[in-house]
Amino acid sequence: TKTLIPFLEKIKSQNIEIKNVVVDAGYESFLNYEYLEKNNYVSYIKTNIL
């Protein structure tokens, strides 16, 4: 889960604007949810719940 935020920051630094973020369950973490919400992304994260 340590790769999502740096990846999105790199995209932002290149002036690429995205709104929706779709990732698999490996990116599910409080830190990622918090970052996505604070930066106004619409997130679609698959959960680990069956």
C-alpha positions as CSV (number, residue, x, y, z in Angstrom):
1,T,0.0,0.0,0.0
2,K,3.0,2.3,0.0
3,T,2.9,2.8,-3.8
4,L,-0.5,4.3,-4.5
5,I,0.1,7.7,-2.9
6,P,3.5,8.3,-4.6
7,F,2.0,7.1,-7.9
8,L,-0.9,9.6,-7.6
9,E,1.5,12.4,-6.5
10,K,3.6,11.8,-9.6
11,I,0.6,12.0,-11.9
12,K,-0.4,15.2,-10.2
13,S,3.1,16.7,-10.6
14,Q,2.8,16.1,-14.3
15,N,-0.4,18.1,-14.5
16,I,-2.4,15.1,-15.3
17,E,-5.9,15.4,-13.8
18,I,-7.8,12.3,-12.8
19,K,-10.9,11.9,-10.8
20,N,-11.5,8.2,-10.5
21,V,-9.1,5.7,-8.9
22,V,-9.7,2.0,-9.4
23,V,-7.4,-0.4,-7.6
24,D,-7.5,-4.0,-6.2
25,A,-7.7,-5.1,-2.6
26,G,-3.9,-4.9,-2.2
27,Y,-4.3,-1.1,-1.9
28,E,-7.0,-1.2,0.7
29,S,-5.7,0.7,3.8
30,F,-6.9,3.5,6.0
31,L,-4.0,5.7,4.8
32,N,-5.0,5.3,1.1
33,Y,-8.7,5.9,1.9
34,E,-7.8,9.0,3.8
35,Y,-5.5,10.4,1.1
36,L,-8.1,9.7,-1.6
37,E,-10.9,11.4,0.3
38,K,-8.7,14.5,1.2
39,N,-7.7,14.9,-2.4
40,N,-11.3,14.5,-3.8
41,Y,-10.8,11.3,-5.7
42,V,-13.7,9.0,-6.4
43,S,-12.3,5.7,-5.3
44,Y,-13.2,2.1,-6.3
45,I,-11.2,-0.3,-4.1
46,K,-12.0,-4.0,-4.0
47,T,-12.3,-5.1,-0.4
48,N,-10.8,-8.3,1.1
49,I,-14.3,-9.2,2.4
50,L,-15.8,-12.2,0.7
